[in-house]
Amino acid sequence: MKSKLLKVLAIAAVSILGFGIASAQQAAPAPETANATAADAAKKSNEPEKIAGKSLMDMWRAGGMTMYPLALCAIACISLAIVNGIQIRAKKFAAEADVDALTKLLNQKDVDGAIDYCEKHPTPLTNILGAGLARVSDKEIDWEGIEVAMEESSMQEMAAPYVMVNYLALIASISPMLGLFGTVTGMVKAFNTIAAEGAGSAQKLADNISEALITTATGMMVGIPAMLFYFIFKNQYGKAVSGLSSTVGTILYVFKMSTKYGPQELGEAAEQAPANK
């Protein structure tokens, strides 16, 4: 999953770079038309001025180079939101089919069958149970060793999905800082313009201040949704982990009861499990 995400981000980076180069080429007037442009401007100098709104492309160019890393952050935020939306689901952690199959196998004390099932159907649930069942021996069942193995495995299984969630928090922190960086560079350019040409150069001052404000706004536009996605998926992750822990405990309880008293009525065992864990 991580490699796929890196490929998506690499393609997005190349696309943004090409987009920026194309925009720069489009923004620069051709030498042949420079004189014509100047002539047209001279002709229209006596006409009433018209205020035209800036397009999205104009705002992109006005934002300066800081817009490129901000665009990468925006694409990473969208990609991570999609990846986490697919990964952070209760069914991904513990599918009902796996729960039913493992409960029935362990209720019949078929440890080998349960281990084989876990190997053929890798999920967080089966990996955790498989790690614990691997310590079951024919002579004696070390329940404490089984629980320790399951805890160790659960730490590894639960760490990977949460890494992708944490990346959203990273983007939520970096994006406003990048916007602030663009603000600083824009204001530095504005003061340099004042120092070099005086306060009368209103057009250049406006461009510099526009760069500062556009990057600030863009940084917040990326950072706020990233933070929102982070808390949404963090809560979903907590619920999924809690449900998985409860499911593992219930299956292990059924296994314990079957080893002591023989196969159990699964409905009754499931109801008693939470109170007897």
Summary of the structure (lengths in Angstrom):
residues: 277
radius of gyration: 30.2
end to end distance: 35.0
largest distance: 101.3
contacts: 813
relative contact order: 0.12
helix: 85%
strand: 0%
